[in-house]
Amino acid sequence: MNKHIKKISSYAIIGGMSAMVIATLTGCGADEPKEAPKAEEKPAIQKEGATVTIKESIAEDSNTSTYKIIDEVPSVTSRVILVDVNGTEKILSQAEIDKLVADEEKKVDAGTSDLTKNPDEVKESGGLGLAGTLMASMAAGMLGAALMNKLSNNQNYQNNRRGSYSSSSTYSRSQNSFSKARANNAAAKAAGATKRSGFGKSSPAKSTSSSSSRSSGFGG
């Protein structure tokens, strides 16, 4: 009889110890910080550039080339595509662009550039030339920053810009696409600033039970 009682007592002790171990392991697991949720993907900041497509036409009355912007979209790098009278597309080299900008800057300094003339006078003469049309585009600031500084406060230049597009819808489409690109960039920059400042981050909470033990003196 005594042997049976001792066996039952031993089993009871082992079972009690197992329960304590399981409870301890469960309690430790509860104190582990939960994995933080993955951060929401933020829009990437794009470098401000423009791809401009300019079409060449021949004026019937003067047999001279005229140019209009037929398409313009934001892009990482700025480039100029020229469509000649035969419909052949050519991407202007940086050397060609630099020469166009330099020649137009000389005309602006001399007061002979169509960009600074009255829009009605420019329209009667057949419109802006290739250099003038390029400097009226959204790529002007990236391709000829120094010249743009000279033109920025000129009201005739601002008025001539609109007339350099093939149609009012082309102008509106260009403005809308660049406004949207700027808004996306502003949102991306704001998100980056928030991330760097530490806002929106949460640190794992400390175990309440362990801090209570230390403050009360229990547990050693």
N, C-alpha and C positions, 0 to 999 in steps of 0.2 A: 504493500500500500504506500509506504513512504517513498519507494522508488518511483512509483507512478506520479506521486505529488511533485517530486523533485523534477521529473521530466516536464510535467505541465508548467511548472514555474519557469524552467529554462526556456521553454518555447515562448512563454509570455514575455520574458525579458528580451529575447531576440526580436520578437515582433514589435515590442515597444521601441527598441533602438532603431529598427528599420523605419518605423513611422517617423521618428525624430529626424533621421537622415533625409528622408523624402521631403519633410516639411522645411528643413533647412535649405535644401537645394532649390525648392520652389520659391522660398523667400528671397534667396540670392538672385534668382532669375528675375524676380519682380523689380529688383533694384536696378537692373541693367537698363541703360537709356535706349529708347526705341530708335530705330534707324530713321534719320531725318528724311522727309520726302524730297525727291529730286527737284531741284530748282527748275522753274518754268523757263523754257528756252526764250531768250531775248532776241529781238531783231538785231541783225548785225549792222554796224555803222559802215556805210558805203562812202568811198571817196567821191567827191563831187566832180563830175565831168559831164560831157555831152557829146553825143554822136549827131552830127548835123549833115543832112543831105541837101545839097544845093543843085538846082537844075538850071542849066544854061538854055536860053532861047535866043532867037534872032529877031530883032525888031524889024518889021516889014518896011516901015517908013525910012529908017536910017541904015538898015542892014548891019547893025552893030549888036553885039552880045548883051543880053540882059540876064539878070540872075534873081532867083527867088528861092527861099527856103521851103522845101516841100515836105520835110519830115525832120523831127528833132526829138530825141529821147535822152533821159539821163543815162550815164554809163560810168564805169570806173575810171576810164581814161578818155580824154577828149580826142576826137578825130573828125575829119571833114571829108565827106564823100561828094565828089563832083560828078554830076550826070551831064555829059555834053549833048550837043544838038542831035547827035546820032543815037542817043540813049545809052552810050557806053559809060560805065561807072569807073571812077578812078579815086583811090584814096590818096589825098595829098600828103606828101612827105613833110616832115618837120621843117626841112630847109625851105620848101615852097611856102609853107605857112609863115615862117619867120620873115621871108621876103615880102609877102603880101602885107603883113602887119607893119613892117618897117616903112614900106612905101606909103601906106595910108597915114602913118604917124607924121611923116614929112608933110603931107597935104594938110593934115589938121593943124600943124604948127604954122603953115603958110596961109591958113584960112581958105584953102581951095577944096577941101574935102566935101563930098556930097553929104557926108554924115552930119555936118553942121549947117547945111543949107536949109532953106525953107522947104518943107515937104512937098508943096505944090510945084516948086521949081524942080525938085528932084524927079517928081513924077513926069513932068513935061519933058525932061531930058532922057527919059527911058529907065529911070530907077538907079539903084546903087550898082556899082561895079562888083566884081568878085570880092575884092578886099573889103569893100564897104559892107557887103552882105554878110561876109564872115564876121565882121566886127559888130554886126547887129544881132548876131545869134547868141544863144545861151552859152556857147563855148568861148565867147570873147574874153571873159574874165580870166579863164584859164590859159588862153593862148596869147593874149596881149594885155597883161595886167597894167603895164605902164601907160599904154594908150587909153585903156578904160578909165584910169584915174583922171585923164584929161577930158574925157567925154561925159563922165558921170553926172555933172551938173548942167549939161547943155540940153536945153529943152527941145531944140530941133532934132538932136540925136535921139532923144526919147520918143519923139513922134515918128521919126524915120524908121525906127526899129519895127514898129507894127506893120508898116508898109513893105517891109522886106520879106514878108511871108506870102506864099502863093494864094492864101485865102484867110478869111477871118476864122474859119473853123480850124485851120492848121495852127494859127497863132494860139487859139484857145486851148487846143489839145496839148500844145507844148507847155503852156503855162500851168495847166492842171497836172501834167505828169511831173513837172519839177516841183510844184507845191507839195504833191504827195510824197516825193522823194525826200524833201526837206523835213516834212513832218515825221517820216519814218526815222530819219537820222536823229531828230530831236528826241524822239521816244527812246531810241537806243542809247543815246548819250545820258539821258536821265536815268535809265535803268542801270547803266554802268556806274554812275555817281552814287546811286543808292546802295549798290553792292559794295563799293569801296568804303562807304561810310559805316557799314555794318548794320544798317537798318534792314529789318526783315529777317534777320538771323535769330535763331533761338538756340540757347545752350542747354544741354541736358540738365534736368533738375536733379539736385542732390537728394540722396536717400533721406527721407524724413526720420526713419527709424534710427539710422546711425547717428544723425545729429542729435536726436533726443537722448540717445544713450550717453553721448559725450557730455551733454549739458547737465544731465541728471546725475552723472557719476556711476550709473549702472554699467555693467559689462566690463569691469576692471578699472 
